[in-house]
Amino acid sequence: MAVVLGLTACSSGSRIQGLITGIDRSDGRVDAITVLSSDGPQRIFIDAERNYGFDLAHLQEHKTEGLPVNVKVKDRDGRKVALEIDDA
């Protein structure tokens, strides 16, 4: 099975697709994820105020099982912040 990994631009942000290789947590919540894309590892911060439509604990399943994600991100103060996180 081939997996397409990459970073693509769109008008209201960009998309990063790849495998989750790291999950940063504090106080029981996900603060950031690292996604390995074709451009290398990308650290993506989680917006604590945003509802992503699922329990972020599900991201551990993606990491453990090697399931790719597609993350829409926006640059905020020099950091990539997730706007949407979808199965890829």
MARDRENSE-734732 format. One line per 2 residues: number of its first residue (from 1); their letters; for each residue y, z negated, x of N, C-alpha, C, O. Coordinates in nm, 4 decimals, always signed. Each point is the difference from the previous one (the first is absolute). Example, Ala and Ser with C-alpha at 12.3 -4.5 7.8 and 13.67 -1.06 7.14 Angstrom:
1 = as = -0.5690/-0.7800/+1.3190/+0.1190/+0.0000/-0.0890/+0.1200/+0.0000/+0.0900/-0.0019/-0.0665/+0.1036; +0.1069/+0.1385/-0.1386/+0.1190/-0.0060/+0.0820/+0.1090/-0.0730/-0.0770/+0.1108/-0.0169/+0.0509
END
This chain:
1 = ma = -0.1171/+0.0000/+0.0846/+0.1171/+0.0000/-0.0846/+0.1240/+0.0000/+0.0896/+0.0115/-0.0821/+0.0910; +0.0778/+0.1714/-0.1165/+0.1242/+0.0090/+0.0770/+0.1089/-0.0785/-0.0717/+0.0115/+0.0050/-0.1225
3 = vv = +0.0676/-0.0769/+0.1997/+0.1130/-0.0749/-0.0541/+0.1259/+0.0561/+0.0621/+0.0117/+0.0087/+0.1222; +0.0823/+0.0293/-0.2067/+0.1276/+0.0511/+0.0488/+0.0942/-0.1182/+0.0148/+0.0247/-0.0740/-0.0952
5 = lg = +0.0267/+0.0576/+0.2146/+0.0909/-0.1097/+0.0288/+0.1332/+0.0592/+0.0408/+0.0039/+0.1023/+0.0683; +0.1050/-0.1649/-0.1089/+0.1276/+0.0549/+0.0444/+0.1195/-0.0671/-0.0619/-0.0112/-0.0934/-0.0794
7 = lt = +0.1257/+0.1441/+0.1183/+0.1293/-0.0475/-0.0467/+0.0727/+0.1213/-0.0541/+0.0208/+0.0973/+0.0724; +0.0181/-0.1018/-0.1992/+0.0710/+0.1120/-0.0591/+0.1308/-0.0476/-0.0588/+0.0097/-0.1122/-0.0498
9 = ac = +0.0907/+0.1975/+0.0556/+0.1324/-0.0356/-0.0524/+0.0145/+0.0456/-0.1437/-0.0567/+0.1016/-0.0401; +0.1331/-0.1774/-0.0370/+0.0379/+0.0421/-0.1337/+0.1421/-0.0496/-0.0222/+0.0512/-0.0800/+0.0782
11 = ss = +0.0117/+0.1270/-0.1837/+0.1428/-0.0239/-0.0169/+0.0371/-0.1478/-0.0168/+0.1073/-0.0412/+0.0442; -0.1924/-0.0381/-0.1062/+0.0353/-0.1394/-0.0243/-0.0794/-0.0956/+0.0879/-0.0244/-0.1143/-0.0388
13 = gs = -0.0151/+0.1588/+0.1537/-0.0783/-0.0804/+0.0927/-0.1020/+0.0890/+0.0672/+0.0055/+0.1224/-0.0121; -0.0971/-0.1828/+0.0820/-0.1058/+0.0773/+0.0636/-0.1330/-0.0629/-0.0369/-0.0051/-0.1107/-0.0536
15 = ri = -0.1019/+0.1821/+0.0826/-0.1340/-0.0485/-0.0312/-0.0787/-0.0129/+0.1290/+0.0061/+0.0863/+0.0875; -0.0786/-0.1938/-0.0775/-0.0886/-0.0235/+0.1127/-0.1404/-0.0136/-0.0568/-0.0252/-0.0823/-0.0881
17 = qg = -0.0655/+0.1640/+0.1397/-0.1377/-0.0035/-0.0464/-0.0904/-0.0343/+0.1166/+0.0155/+0.0539/+0.1096; -0.1093/-0.1430/-0.1330/-0.0935/-0.0358/+0.1057/-0.0816/-0.1221/-0.0363/-0.0099/-0.0390/-0.1163
19 = li = -0.0483/-0.0203/+0.2192/-0.0871/-0.1155/-0.0162/+0.0747/-0.1282/+0.0338/+0.0768/-0.0044/+0.0961; -0.0992/-0.0988/-0.1747/+0.0604/-0.1300/+0.0281/-0.0769/-0.0639/+0.1153/-0.1212/-0.0199/-0.0079
21 = tg = +0.1929/-0.0114/+0.1138/-0.0620/-0.0637/+0.1162/+0.0450/-0.1449/+0.0174/-0.0577/-0.0736/+0.0801; +0.1599/+0.0324/-0.1543/+0.0473/-0.1372/+0.0101/+0.0718/-0.0430/-0.1261/+0.0657/+0.0801/-0.0665
23 = id = -0.0792/-0.2078/+0.0344/+0.0697/-0.0594/-0.1145/+0.0622/-0.1300/+0.0476/-0.0703/-0.0902/+0.0455; +0.2027/+0.0806/-0.0559/+0.0724/-0.1222/+0.0375/+0.0250/-0.0823/-0.1252/+0.0509/+0.0505/-0.1000
25 = rs = -0.0875/-0.1781/+0.1069/+0.0172/-0.0902/-0.1141/+0.0751/-0.1252/+0.0424/-0.0054/-0.0426/+0.1154; +0.0754/-0.0148/-0.2120/+0.0570/-0.1339/+0.0177/+0.0111/-0.0646/-0.1371/+0.0302/+0.0665/-0.0991
27 = dg = -0.0545/-0.1936/+0.0947/+0.0068/-0.0754/-0.1264/-0.0830/+0.0651/-0.1107/+0.0397/-0.0024/-0.1165; -0.1546/+0.0606/+0.1520/-0.0904/+0.0579/-0.0985/+0.0398/+0.1355/-0.0545/-0.0628/+0.0489/-0.0939
29 = rv = +0.1652/+0.0131/+0.1501/+0.0409/+0.1320/-0.0502/+0.0006/+0.1019/+0.1140/+0.0116/-0.0355/+0.1173; -0.0243/+0.1614/-0.1545/+0.0021/+0.1085/+0.0977/+0.1449/+0.0318/+0.0336/+0.0802/+0.0289/-0.0888
31 = da = -0.0471/-0.0342/+0.2174/+0.1361/+0.0292/+0.0461/+0.0149/+0.1406/+0.0559/+0.1060/+0.0614/-0.0121; -0.2132/-0.0103/+0.0738/+0.0058/+0.1321/+0.0621/-0.1419/+0.0514/+0.0195/-0.0956/-0.0773/+0.0062
33 = it = +0.0841/+0.2086/+0.0031/-0.1275/+0.0630/+0.0346/+0.0253/+0.0964/+0.1148/+0.1110/+0.0501/+0.0178; -0.2149/-0.0252/+0.0589/+0.0055/+0.1029/+0.1029/-0.0938/+0.1106/-0.0440/-0.1177/-0.0234/-0.0275
35 = vl = +0.1720/+0.1456/+0.0211/-0.0762/+0.1167/-0.0409/-0.0106/+0.0933/+0.1198/+0.1007/+0.0364/+0.0609; -0.2234/+0.0018/-0.0279/-0.0218/+0.0949/+0.1084/+0.0080/+0.1403/-0.0580/-0.0906/+0.0443/-0.0706
37 = ss = +0.1999/+0.0253/+0.1008/+0.0201/+0.1374/-0.0465/-0.0189/+0.0943/+0.1176/-0.0263/-0.0438/+0.1120; +0.0397/+0.1716/-0.1371/-0.0115/+0.0979/+0.1084/+0.1128/-0.0155/+0.1015/-0.0096/+0.0519/+0.1112
39 = dg = +0.1166/-0.1229/-0.1479/+0.1116/-0.0280/+0.0915/-0.0178/-0.1328/+0.0725/+0.0910/-0.0449/+0.0696; -0.2069/-0.0184/-0.0850/-0.0256/-0.1289/+0.0625/+0.0177/-0.1128/-0.0989/+0.0210/+0.0240/-0.1188
41 = pq = -0.0293/-0.1481/+0.1670/+0.0129/-0.1141/-0.0903/+0.1421/-0.0128/-0.0551/+0.0983/+0.0146/+0.0726; -0.0905/-0.0423/-0.2024/+0.1280/-0.0150/-0.0688/+0.0019/-0.1362/-0.0674/-0.0833/-0.0275/-0.0863
43 = ri = +0.1769/-0.0576/+0.1245/+0.0130/-0.1306/-0.0656/+0.0895/+0.0173/-0.1218/+0.1118/+0.0508/+0.0093; -0.1637/-0.0942/-0.1236/+0.0688/+0.0180/-0.1273/+0.0156/-0.1372/-0.0650/-0.0980/-0.0717/-0.0202
45 = fi = +0.2208/+0.0367/-0.0117/+0.0289/-0.1299/-0.0590/-0.0127/+0.0066/-0.1515/+0.0272/+0.1029/-0.0618; -0.0689/-0.2142/+0.0034/-0.0163/-0.0135/-0.1444/+0.1258/-0.0644/-0.0568/+0.0484/-0.1005/+0.0521
47 = da = +0.0043/+0.1595/-0.1596/+0.1163/-0.0550/-0.0695/-0.0489/-0.1081/-0.0970/-0.0653/+0.0308/-0.0997; +0.0964/-0.1548/+0.1286/-0.0482/-0.1125/-0.0811/+0.0491/+0.0069/-0.1444/-0.0599/-0.0614/-0.0883
49 = er = +0.1678/+0.1351/+0.0631/+0.0563/+0.0110/-0.1352/-0.0619/+0.1148/-0.0807/+0.0244/+0.0106/-0.1202; -0.1030/+0.0742/+0.1838/-0.0530/+0.1208/-0.0653/-0.1386/-0.0270/-0.0588/-0.0825/-0.0689/+0.0600
51 = ny = +0.0594/+0.1246/-0.1783/-0.1321/-0.0013/-0.0622/-0.0686/+0.1312/+0.0364/+0.0426/+0.1068/-0.0439; -0.1471/-0.1146/+0.1230/-0.0718/+0.1192/+0.0427/-0.1071/+0.0430/-0.0999/-0.0663/+0.1017/+0.0201
53 = gf = +0.0493/-0.1780/-0.1269/-0.0922/+0.0387/-0.1061/-0.1433/-0.0456/+0.0218/-0.0882/+0.0348/-0.0786; +0.0634/-0.1122/+0.1842/-0.1333/-0.0539/+0.0257/+0.0153/-0.1227/+0.0897/+0.1049/-0.0219/+0.0605
55 = dl = -0.2104/-0.0565/-0.0535/-0.0013/-0.1177/+0.0873/-0.0103/+0.0493/+0.1444/-0.0942/+0.0710/+0.0353; +0.1900/-0.1085/+0.0465/+0.0022/+0.0486/+0.1384/-0.1197/-0.0473/+0.0812/-0.0253/+0.0535/+0.1080
57 = ah = -0.0490/-0.1523/-0.1571/-0.1234/-0.0418/+0.0663/-0.1003/+0.1164/+0.0048/-0.0888/+0.0018/+0.0852; +0.1027/+0.0939/-0.1755/-0.0867/+0.1188/-0.0032/+0.0106/+0.0813/+0.1300/-0.0918/+0.0744/+0.0343
59 = lq = +0.2025/-0.0885/+0.0366/+0.0171/+0.0745/+0.1252/-0.1042/-0.0400/+0.1038/-0.0353/+0.0795/+0.0871; -0.0136/-0.2023/-0.0963/-0.1061/-0.0442/+0.0924/-0.1255/+0.0845/-0.0195/-0.0680/+0.0326/+0.0973
61 = eh = +0.0365/+0.0030/-0.2211/-0.1149/+0.0869/-0.0281/+0.0179/+0.1349/+0.0681/-0.0944/+0.0538/+0.0580; +0.2152/+0.0007/-0.0648/+0.0276/+0.1280/+0.0675/-0.0213/-0.0133/+0.1498/-0.0583/+0.0880/+0.0633
63 = kt = +0.1056/-0.1982/-0.0070/-0.0162/-0.0215/+0.1443/-0.1471/-0.0132/+0.0373/-0.0466/+0.0643/+0.0940; -0.0260/-0.1473/-0.1674/-0.1399/-0.0277/+0.0300/-0.0882/+0.1233/-0.0161/-0.0883/+0.0252/+0.0820
65 = eg = +0.1128/+0.0513/-0.1880/-0.0858/+0.1141/-0.0310/+0.0495/+0.1317/+0.0589/-0.0650/+0.1033/-0.0162; +0.1802/-0.1062/+0.0847/+0.0521/+0.1228/+0.0598/+0.0483/+0.1008/-0.1023/-0.0144/+0.1207/+0.0196
67 = lp = +0.0717/-0.1695/-0.1286/+0.0514/+0.0865/-0.1070/+0.1470/+0.0304/+0.0275/+0.0794/-0.0928/+0.0156; -0.0414/+0.2202/-0.0092/+0.1389/+0.0338/+0.0320/+0.0968/-0.0334/-0.1130/-0.0373/-0.0075/-0.1170
69 = vn = +0.1622/-0.0121/+0.1562/+0.1092/-0.0238/-0.0947/+0.1092/+0.1040/+0.0236/+0.0090/+0.0611/+0.1065; +0.0723/-0.0435/-0.2080/+0.1159/+0.0875/+0.0058/+0.1186/-0.0865/-0.0402/+0.0087/-0.0448/-0.1143
71 = vk = +0.0829/+0.0212/+0.2085/+0.1093/-0.0941/-0.0224/+0.1333/+0.0737/+0.0027/+0.0333/+0.0662/+0.0983; +0.0425/-0.0779/-0.2064/+0.1362/+0.0522/-0.0026/+0.0891/-0.1068/+0.0595/+0.0001/-0.1142/-0.0459
73 = vk = +0.0758/+0.1508/+0.1482/+0.0834/-0.0976/+0.0696/+0.1448/+0.0451/+0.0031/+0.0316/+0.1182/-0.0133; +0.0550/-0.2166/+0.0311/+0.1419/+0.0266/+0.0189/+0.0461/-0.0840/+0.1175/-0.0427/-0.1143/+0.0156
75 = dr = +0.1293/+0.1703/+0.0667/+0.0555/-0.0736/+0.1121/+0.1057/-0.0967/-0.0518/+0.0950/+0.0401/-0.0672; -0.1128/-0.1678/+0.0994/+0.0952/-0.1023/-0.0410/+0.0303/-0.0867/+0.1223/-0.0850/-0.0763/+0.0458
77 = dg = +0.2049/+0.0889/+0.0052/+0.0422/-0.0772/+0.1175/-0.0923/+0.0233/+0.1190/-0.0320/-0.0930/+0.0741; -0.0108/+0.2191/-0.0562/-0.0831/+0.0357/+0.1141/-0.1476/-0.0325/-0.0149/-0.0769/+0.0143/+0.0950
79 = rk = +0.0368/-0.0582/-0.2149/-0.1407/-0.0319/-0.0255/-0.0513/+0.0866/-0.1142/+0.0735/+0.0287/-0.0945; -0.1987/+0.0128/+0.1031/-0.0632/+0.0731/-0.1093/-0.0433/-0.1018/-0.1052/-0.0736/-0.0940/+0.0298
81 = va = +0.1203/+0.1138/-0.1531/-0.0344/-0.0888/-0.1101/-0.0739/+0.0816/-0.1054/+0.0440/+0.1087/-0.0373; -0.1562/-0.1615/-0.0106/-0.0835/+0.0697/-0.0991/+0.0689/+0.0028/-0.1361/+0.0424/-0.1033/-0.0518
83 = le = -0.0320/+0.2232/-0.0050/+0.0476/+0.0164/-0.1373/-0.1169/+0.0126/-0.0958/+0.0037/-0.0525/-0.1113; -0.1085/+0.1229/+0.1554/-0.1231/+0.0195/-0.0782/-0.1170/-0.0029/+0.0968/+0.0121/+0.0424/+0.1149
85 = id = -0.1250/-0.0926/-0.1620/-0.1226/+0.0014/+0.0773/-0.1087/+0.0536/-0.0913/-0.0274/-0.0582/-0.1050; -0.0349/+0.1693/+0.1442/-0.1010/+0.0656/-0.0819/-0.1273/+0.0241/+0.0808/+0.0026/+0.0045/+0.1230
87 = da = -0.1137/+0.0107/-0.1946/-0.1225/+0.0465/+0.0651/+0.0237/+0.1424/+0.0473/+0.0700/+0.0770/-0.0658; -0.1277/-0.0421/+0.1789/+0.0161/+0.1377/+0.0506/-0.1278/+0.0788/-0.0218/-0.0069/+0.1177/+0.0356
END
